[in-house]
Amino acid sequence: MKNRYEALLVLNTQGKEDTVKDVVDRIEGEFNKEGAEVEQVQKMDKRQFSYQAGELDSGYFVNFIFHADSQLITKLRSKFKLDPEVYRQHYQRLAEKKDKQPRAKKVAAAK
């Protein structure tokens, strides 16, 4: 059964600000190649980190919402760990998207 997940990736775009779209498209292709169904991609722009933990002081944040098997998360995590353009990654399972059903209109009882 496929669950709905959210992946927040921080990309290392230092010196490569022109190629951000290409990197995001390549990573989306990696999700699709591994069997995930990408529902939405949110490019959240470049942001400064609140503190500098490594060699970078800022990163380009991208949020992916996708459907995948639970075993695929481990595979994606290990794959992106080896990718030099992915600086940080975080995965979270989301609740299933509920379809909006039209609400029944309340009819006032006439007296």
Contact map, one row per residue, 1 for C-alpha under 8 A:
111000000000000000000000000000000000000000000000000000000000000000001000000000000000000000000000000000000000000
111100000000000000000000000000000000000000000000000000000000000000111100000000000000000000000000000000000000000
111110000000000000000000000000000000000000000000000000000000000000111100000000000000000000001101000000000000000
011111000000000000000000000000000000000000000000000000000000000011110000000000000000000000001111000000000000000
001111100000000000000000000000000000000000000000000000000000000011110000000000000000000000111100000000000000000
000111110000000000000000000000000000000000000000000000000000001111000000000000000000000000111100000000000000000
000011111000000000000000000000000000000000000000000000000000001110000000000000000000000011110000000000000000000
000001111100000000000000000000000000000000000000000000000000111100000000000000000000000011100000000000000000000
000000111110000000000000000000000000000000000000000000000000111000000000000000000000011111000000000000000000000
000000011111000000000000000000000000000000000000000000000011110000000000000000000000011110000000000000000000000
000000001111100000000000000000000000000000000000000000000011110000000000000000000000111100000000000000000000000
000000000111110000000000000000000000000000000000000000010011000000000000000000000001111000000000000000000000000
000000000011111110110000000000000000000000000000000000000011000000000000000000000000100000000000000000000000000
000000000001111110000000000000000000000000000000000000000010000000000000000000000000000000000000000000000000000
000000000000111110000000000000000000000000000000000000000000000000000000000000000000000000000000000000000000000
000000000000111111110000000000000000000000000000000000000000000000000000000000000000000000000000000000000000000
000000000000111111110000000000000000000000000000000000000000000000000000000000000000000000000000000000000000000
000000000000000111111000000000000000000000000000000000000000000000000000000000000000000000000000000000000000000
000000000000100111111110000000000000000000000000000000000000000000000000000000000000000000000000000000000000000
000000000000100111111111000000000000000000000000000000000000000000000000000000000000000000000000000000000000000
000000000000000001111111100000000000000000000000000000000000000000000000000000000000000000000000000000000000000
000000000000000000111111110000000000000000000000000000000000000000000000000000000000000000000000000000000000000
000000000000000000111111111000000000000000000000000000000000000000000000000000000000100000000000000000000000000
000000000000000000011111111100000000000000000000000000000000010000000000000000000000000000000000000000000000000
000000000000000000001111111110000000000000000000000000000000000000000000000000000000000000000000000000000000000
000000000000000000000111111111000000000000000000000000000000000000000000000000000000000000000000000000000000000
000000000000000000000011111111100000000000000000000000000000000000000000000000000000000000000000000000000000000
000000000000000000000001111111110000010000000000000000000000000000000000000000000000000000000000000000000000000
000000000000000000000000111111111000000000000000000000000000000000000000000000000000000000000000000000000000000
000000000000000000000000011111111100000000000000000000000000000000000000000000000000000000000000000000000000000
000000000000000000000000001111111111110000000000000000000000000000000000000100000000000000000000000000000000000
000000000000000000000000000111111111110000000000000000000000000000000000000000000000000000000000000000000000000
000000000000000000000000000011111111000000000000000000000000000000000000000000000000000000000000000000000000000
000000000000000000000000000001111111000000000000000000000000000000000001000100000000000000000000000000000000000
000000000000000000000000000000111111100000000000000000000000000000010000000000000000000000000000000000000000000
000000000000000000000000000000111111110000000000000000000000000001111001000000000000000000000000000000000000000
000000000000000000000000000000110011111000000000000000000000000001110000000000000000000000000000000000000000000
000000000000000000000000000100110001111110000000000000000000000111100000000000000000000000000000000000000000000
000000000000000000000000000000000000111110000000000000000000000111100000000000000000000000000000000000000000000
000000000000000000000000000000000000011111000000000000000000000111000000000000000000000000000000000000000000000
000000000000000000000000000000000000011111100000000000000000011110000000000000000000000000000000000000000000000
000000000000000000000000000000000000000111110000000000000000011100000000000000000000000000000000000000000000000
000000000000000000000000000000000000000011111000000000000000111000000000000000000000000000000000000000000000000
000000000000000000000000000000000000000001111100000000000001111000000000000000000000000000000000000000000000000
000000000000000000000000000000000000000000111110000000000001110000000000000000000000000000000000000000000000000
000000000000000000000000000000000000000000011111000000000111100000000000000000000000000000000000000000000000000
000000000000000000000000000000000000000000001111100000000111100000000000000000000000000000000000000000000000000
000000000000000000000000000000000000000000000111110000001110000000000000000000000000000000000000000000000000000
000000000000000000000000000000000000000000000011111100001110000000000000000000000000000000000000000000000000000
000000000000000000000000000000000000000000000001111100000000000000000000000000000000000000000000000000000000000
000000000000000000000000000000000000000000000000111110001000000000000000000000000000000000000000000000000000000
000000000000000000000000000000000000000000000000111111111000000000000000000000000000000000000000000000000000000
000000000000000000000000000000000000000000000000001111111000000000000000000000000000000000000000000000000000000
000000000000000000000000000000000000000000000000000111111000000000000000000000000000000000000000000000000000000
000000000000000000000000000000000000000000000000000111111000000000000000000000000000000000000000000000000000000
000000000001000000000000000000000000000000000000000111111110000000000000000000000000000000000000000000000000000
000000000000000000000000000000000000000000000001101111111110000000000000000000000000000000000000000000000000000
000000000000000000000000000000000000000000000111100000011111000000000000000000000000000000000000000000000000000
000000000111110000000000000000000000000000000111100000011111100000000000000000000000001000000000000000000000000
000000000111100000000000000000000000000000011110000000000111110000000000000000000000000000000000000000000000000
000000011110000000000000000000000000000000111110000000000011111000000000000000000000000000000000000000000000000
000000011110000000000001000000000000000011111000000000000001111100000000000000000000000000000000000000000000000
000001111000000000000000000000000000000011110000000000000000111110000000000000000000000000000000000000000000000
000001110000000000000000000000000000011111000000000000000000011111000000000000000000000000000000000000000000000
000111100000000000000000000000000000011110000000000000000000001111100000000000000000000000000000000000000000000
000111000000000000000000000000000001111100000000000000000000000111110000000000000000000000000000000000000000000
011110000000000000000000000000000001111000000000000000000000000011111000000000000000000000000000000000000000000
011110000000000000000000000000000011100000000000000000000000000001111101100000000000000000000000000000000000000
111000000000000000000000000000000001000000000000000000000000000000111111100000000000000000000000000000000000000
011000000000000000000000000000000000000000000000000000000000000000011111110000000000000000000000000000000000000
000000000000000000000000000000000000000000000000000000000000000000001111111000000000000000000000000000000000000
000000000000000000000000000000000101000000000000000000000000000000011111111100000000000000000000000000000000000
000000000000000000000000000000000000000000000000000000000000000000011111111110000000000000100000000000000000000
000000000000000000000000000000000000000000000000000000000000000000000111111111000000000000000000000000000000000
000000000000000000000000000000000000000000000000000000000000000000000011111111100000000000000000000000000000000
000000000000000000000000000000100100000000000000000000000000000000000001111111110000000000000000000000000000000
000000000000000000000000000000000000000000000000000000000000000000000000111111111000000010000000000000000000000
000000000000000000000000000000000000000000000000000000000000000000000000011111111100000000000000000000000000000
000000000000000000000000000000000000000000000000000000000000000000000000001111111110000000000000000000000000000
000000000000000000000000000000000000000000000000000000000000000000000000000111111110010010000000000000000000000
000000000000000000000000000000000000000000000000000000000000000000000000000011111111010000000000000000000000000
000000000000000000000000000000000000000000000000000000000000000000000000000001111111000000000000000000000000000
000000000000000000000000000000000000000000000000000000000000000000000000000000111111110000000000000000000000000
000000000001000000000000000000000000000000000000000000000000000000000000000000001111111000000000000000000000000
000000000011100000000010000000000000000000000000000000000000000000000000000000000011111000000000000000000000000
000000001111000000000000000000000000000000000000000000000000000000000000000000011011111110000000000000000000000
000000001111000000000000000000000000000000000000000000000010000000000000000000000001111110000000000000000000000
000000001110000000000000000000000000000000000000000000000000000000000000000000000000011111000000000000000000000
000000111100000000000000000000000000000000000000000000000000000000000000000010010000011111100000000000000000000
000000111000000000000000000000000000000000000000000000000000000000000000000000000000000111110000000000000000000
000011110000000000000000000000000000000000000000000000000000000000000000100000000000000011111000000000000000000
000011100000000000000000000000000000000000000000000000000000000000000000000000000000000001111100000000000000000
001111000000000000000000000000000000000000000000000000000000000000000000000000000000000000111110000000000000000
001111000000000000000000000000000000000000000000000000000000000000000000000000000000000000011111000000000000000
000100000000000000000000000000000000000000000000000000000000000000000000000000000000000000001111100000000000000
001100000000000000000000000000000000000000000000000000000000000000000000000000000000000000000111110000000000000
000000000000000000000000000000000000000000000000000000000000000000000000000000000000000000000011111000000000000
000000000000000000000000000000000000000000000000000000000000000000000000000000000000000000000001111100000000000
000000000000000000000000000000000000000000000000000000000000000000000000000000000000000000000000111110000000000
000000000000000000000000000000000000000000000000000000000000000000000000000000000000000000000000011111000000000
000000000000000000000000000000000000000000000000000000000000000000000000000000000000000000000000001111100000000
000000000000000000000000000000000000000000000000000000000000000000000000000000000000000000000000000111110000000
000000000000000000000000000000000000000000000000000000000000000000000000000000000000000000000000000011111000000
000000000000000000000000000000000000000000000000000000000000000000000000000000000000000000000000000001111100000
000000000000000000000000000000000000000000000000000000000000000000000000000000000000000000000000000000111110000
000000000000000000000000000000000000000000000000000000000000000000000000000000000000000000000000000000011111000
000000000000000000000000000000000000000000000000000000000000000000000000000000000000000000000000000000001111100
000000000000000000000000000000000000000000000000000000000000000000000000000000000000000000000000000000000111110
000000000000000000000000000000000000000000000000000000000000000000000000000000000000000000000000000000000011111
000000000000000000000000000000000000000000000000000000000000000000000000000000000000000000000000000000000001111
000000000000000000000000000000000000000000000000000000000000000000000000000000000000000000000000000000000000111
